[in-house]
Amino acid sequence: MSSSTFRQGLVFDVTQNTQLPTIHDILTVPNPKLLVTPARPQHMRPDRTANKVDQDGLSRWDEFNLQVLSDAFGDILNRHVHPSNHAQPGPFTINGLGDLRAMCIRSIFPLLTQPIAIGAAEIGSRINYIFPPIYAEQNQSLRISRISALSFMADFNGSPRTQLVVSCVLHGTQWNSTALSGSLHSAALLPIRRIATYCILANTRYGFILTAQELVVVRVSGTAYEVQKPGQVEWQAIPWDASGPNVLTVTLSLWFLVMLSLRDTCRSICAPDQVPPLHRWWKYQKPQVTIFHHHISMRESFDHPAGASVEEKLFRDKSSSWLLA
């Protein structure tokens, strides 16, 4: 099976030179122009073995927004770095799904390589852990003969080729997220059921659906590896042409997904009522000071984050193993 890899270790150049762009700057530039060959409307075939997500198990992932995610990861996004010179600028002609996957490997993922490495190193330093290199590949096998079109992966000790984020790639004529609004018909749910199946088989909460028009990010909960048990899917759509400092873009959203998926306890599939809010912060009371930590990024704040869900914790020394939980 063919696959393309964009793989680098934790080698990066962080600088205090404020004349250089920040990670946020790099991940909010306009995407390359896609020249999509007109095609007849296509339909997805029903899959009897896909996860049985129904309308009651589907909801908008409202917390996946720029404010909540910037609160959690904004300090990393503000790092100044030398931009990658490996990303091809386009435009890209898209005649089929293979072209769409190849465009990501050539243009989108190169922009993400250095920001992902920096983010993983920073979060790792907060939990006394060194994450392995994160890499992206096409056409990665899952269980029961499923294939993730594009995956972010890592080789953890004892668990090589762990898929952190999985995906499916579709023609825009097959589906778009507007089909999820209002009264749903069965065809509208087919891509959601497919990506839910991929997430459950890979035991990751995080995935995405990509077309030439948009990225749809998802968070899946349910029972790991049990595709026949109904799951819950939260989703949020990001237009392909979104760019600029005050909106979620495709590359920024992919970066957020990878950051959310780094730690096993924050990535593994769990029951819907066990999934904490994205805007969950832990509160620690030390002598004479109160400290807040984001439960995934471990970002530290001395102020109560606006609108956050706060859980009080017993304070322990930073070297303690609770940070790996």
C-alpha positions in Angstrom: 0.0 0.0 0.0 1.4 3.3 -1.0 1.9 6.1 1.5 3.7 9.4 1.7 5.4 10.5 4.8 6.4 13.9 6.1 8.5 13.0 9.1 10.9 15.0 11.3 12.2 14.8 14.8 12.1 17.4 17.5 14.6 19.6 15.7 13.4 23.2 15.4 14.5 26.8 15.7 12.6 28.8 18.3 13.9 32.4 18.5 13.2 35.6 20.4 13.5 37.5 17.2 10.1 39.3 17.1 10.6 40.2 13.4 10.0 36.5 12.6 6.4 35.2 12.4 4.8 33.4 15.3 3.4 29.9 15.0 -0.1 31.5 15.0 1.0 33.7 12.0 2.2 30.6 10.1 -0.9 28.6 10.7 -3.3 31.4 9.7 -2.0 32.2 6.2 -4.3 31.6 3.2 -4.5 28.0 2.0 -3.3 27.2 -1.5 -5.8 27.7 -4.3 -7.4 24.5 -5.4 -8.5 24.1 -9.0 -11.2 21.4 -8.7 -12.2 19.6 -11.9 -15.9 19.7 -12.2 -17.5 16.3 -11.5 -20.9 14.7 -11.5 -22.6 14.6 -8.1 -21.5 11.4 -6.3 -23.1 9.5 -3.5 -21.5 7.5 -0.7 -22.5 3.9 -0.4 -24.1 2.8 2.9 -21.8 0.7 5.1 -23.6 -1.8 7.3 -20.5 -2.3 9.5 -20.0 1.4 10.3 -20.7 2.9 13.7 -24.4 3.4 14.3 -24.3 7.2 15.0 -27.8 8.6 14.8 -29.2 12.2 15.0 -29.4 12.0 18.8 -25.7 11.1 19.0 -24.6 14.1 16.9 -24.0 17.6 18.1 -22.0 20.7 17.2 -18.6 20.9 19.0 -19.1 24.4 20.1 -16.1 24.4 22.4 -13.8 23.9 19.4 -13.4 27.6 18.9 -10.6 30.1 18.8 -11.1 31.6 22.2 -11.2 28.3 24.2 -8.3 26.8 22.3 -6.2 30.0 22.5 -6.7 30.0 26.2 -5.3 26.5 26.3 -2.5 26.8 23.8 -2.0 30.5 23.1 1.4 30.8 24.8 2.8 28.2 22.4 1.1 29.8 19.4 2.9 33.1 20.3 6.4 31.5 19.8 8.5 33.1 17.1 9.9 30.6 14.6 11.6 30.4 11.2 8.9 29.5 8.7 9.2 26.3 6.7 10.4 26.6 3.2 9.2 23.0 2.3 5.5 23.8 1.7 4.6 24.0 -1.9 2.4 27.1 -2.5 0.1 25.8 -5.2 -2.3 26.3 -6.9 -3.1 22.6 -7.1 -5.3 20.8 -9.6 -7.7 18.4 -7.9 -8.9 15.7 -10.2 -9.7 13.2 -7.5 -9.2 12.2 -3.9 -5.6 11.2 -4.5 -4.8 14.7 -5.6 -6.4 16.1 -2.4 -4.4 13.8 -0.2 -1.2 14.6 -2.1 -1.8 18.4 -1.8 -2.0 18.0 2.0 1.3 16.1 2.1 3.0 18.8 -0.1 1.5 22.0 1.2 -0.4 21.7 4.5 1.6 19.2 6.5 5.0 20.9 5.9 3.6 24.0 7.5 2.6 21.9 10.5 5.8 20.0 11.1 7.7 22.6 13.1 4.7 23.9 15.0 3.7 20.4 16.1 7.3 19.6 17.2 7.5 22.8 19.2 4.0 22.2 20.8 4.8 18.6 21.7 8.1 19.6 23.2 6.6 22.3 25.3 3.7 20.2 26.6 6.2 17.4 27.3 8.3 19.7 29.4 5.3 20.4 31.5 4.7 16.8 32.3 8.3 15.6 32.4 8.0 13.6 29.3 9.6 13.6 25.8 7.1 12.9 23.1 8.4 10.9 20.1 8.4 12.7 16.7 4.9 13.2 15.2 4.5 12.5 11.5 1.8 12.3 8.9 1.1 9.5 6.4 -1.5 8.6 3.8 -3.6 5.4 3.6 -3.0 4.0 7.0 -4.6 0.6 7.8 -7.1 0.2 10.6 -8.9 -2.8 11.8 -11.6 -4.6 9.7 -10.0 -3.5 6.5 -10.5 0.2 7.0 -8.1 2.9 5.7 -7.5 6.3 7.2 -6.9 8.7 4.3 -4.5 11.0 6.3 -3.2 10.2 9.8 -1.0 12.0 12.3 1.1 9.3 14.0 3.8 8.7 16.6 5.9 5.7 17.7 5.5 5.5 21.4 7.5 3.0 23.4 5.6 -0.3 23.3 3.0 1.2 20.9 4.6 1.9 17.5 2.6 3.7 14.8 0.0 5.0 17.1 -2.6 7.0 15.2 -3.3 10.2 17.0 -5.7 11.7 14.5 -7.5 9.8 11.7 -9.5 11.0 8.7 -11.5 10.4 5.6 -11.3 12.5 2.4 -14.4 13.1 0.3 -15.4 14.8 -2.9 -17.3 18.0 -2.3 -20.0 16.7 -4.6 -20.5 13.7 -2.2 -21.1 15.7 1.0 -20.7 18.9 2.9 -21.4 19.9 6.5 -24.5 21.8 5.7 -26.2 18.4 5.4 -25.9 18.1 9.2 -28.2 21.1 9.8 -31.9 20.7 10.3 -33.7 17.4 9.7 -31.1 14.8 8.9 -31.5 12.1 6.2 -29.4 8.9 6.3 -27.0 9.9 3.6 -26.0 13.0 5.6 -24.8 10.8 8.4 -22.7 8.4 6.3 -19.4 10.4 6.5 -20.0 10.9 10.3 -20.5 7.2 10.8 -17.4 6.5 8.7 -15.1 8.8 10.7 -16.6 7.6 14.0 -15.7 4.1 13.0 -12.1 5.1 12.1 -11.7 6.9 15.5 -13.1 4.0 17.4 -10.9 1.4 15.6 -7.8 3.6 16.2 -8.9 4.3 19.8 -8.6 8.0 19.3 -11.2 10.7 20.0 -10.0 13.0 17.3 -10.5 12.9 13.5 -11.5 15.0 10.5 -13.3 14.9 7.3 -11.6 16.8 4.4 -13.1 18.0 1.1 -11.8 20.7 -1.2 -14.3 23.1 0.4 -13.9 22.5 4.1 -12.4 20.7 7.0 -14.8 19.1 9.5 -13.1 18.2 12.8 -14.7 15.6 15.1 -14.5 14.4 18.7 -15.8 10.9 19.2 -16.8 9.1 22.4 -18.2 5.6 22.9 -16.6 2.2 23.4 -13.1 1.6 22.0 -12.9 -0.9 19.2 -16.7 -1.6 19.4 -18.1 -0.1 16.2 -21.5 -1.7 16.7 -22.2 0.2 19.9 -23.7 3.7 19.2 -21.2 6.5 19.8 -21.4 10.3 20.2 -19.9 12.6 17.7 -19.2 16.3 18.1 -18.3 18.3 15.0 -17.2 21.7 13.8 -16.7 22.9 10.2 -13.8 25.2 9.0 -14.0 26.6 5.5 -11.0 25.9 3.3 -10.6 29.6 2.4 -10.6 30.8 6.1 -7.5 32.8 6.9 -6.4 35.6 9.1 -5.7 36.2 12.8 -9.2 36.1 14.2 -10.6 32.9 12.8 -10.0 29.1 12.9 -8.2 28.0 9.8 -7.6 24.5 8.4 -4.0 24.3 9.4 -4.6 25.9 12.9 -7.4 23.4 13.5 -5.3 20.4 12.5 -2.6 21.7 14.9 -5.1 21.9 17.7 -6.3 18.4 17.0 -2.7 17.0 17.3 -2.1 18.9 20.5 -5.3 17.6 22.0 -4.3 14.0 21.0 -0.7 13.9 22.3 -1.4 12.3 25.7 -3.0 8.8 25.8 -5.4 9.7 28.7 -6.6 12.7 26.7 -6.8 10.7 23.4 -8.3 7.3 24.1 -11.9 6.7 23.4 -14.1 6.9 26.5 -17.8 7.0 27.4 -19.5 10.3 26.5 -20.1 11.2 30.2 -16.3 10.8 30.8 -15.2 13.3 28.2 -14.2 16.6 30.1 -15.0 20.0 28.5 -12.2 21.4 26.4 -12.3 24.5 28.7 -11.6 22.5 31.8 -8.9 23.9 34.1 -7.6 22.4 37.3 -7.3 24.6 40.4 -4.5 24.2 42.9 -4.3 26.0 46.1 -0.7 26.6 47.2 0.3 28.6 50.3 -0.5 32.2 49.5 -1.3 31.6 45.8 -3.9 29.9 43.6 -2.7 28.3 40.3 -4.8 27.0 37.4 -3.6 24.4 34.9 -5.4 23.5 31.6 -6.1 19.8 31.8 -4.6 19.0 28.4 -1.9 21.6 27.6 -1.0 22.1 31.3 -0.7 25.8 30.6 -0.4 27.7 33.9 -2.4 30.7 34.9 -2.7 32.7 38.1 -6.1 34.1 37.0 -9.3 32.2 36.7 -9.7 31.7 32.9 -12.9 33.4 31.7 -15.8 30.9 31.3 -13.7 27.9 32.3 -15.0 24.8 34.0 -12.8 24.5 37.1 -12.0 21.3 39.0 -10.2 21.6 42.3 -7.2 19.4 42.8 -4.7 18.7 45.6 -1.4 20.4 44.9 1.7 18.2 44.4 5.2 18.9 43.3 5.8 19.3 39.6 7.9 16.2 39.5 5.0 14.1 40.7 3.4 11.5 38.4 -0.1 13.2 38.5 1.0 15.3 35.6 1.0 12.3 33.3 -2.6 11.5 34.1 
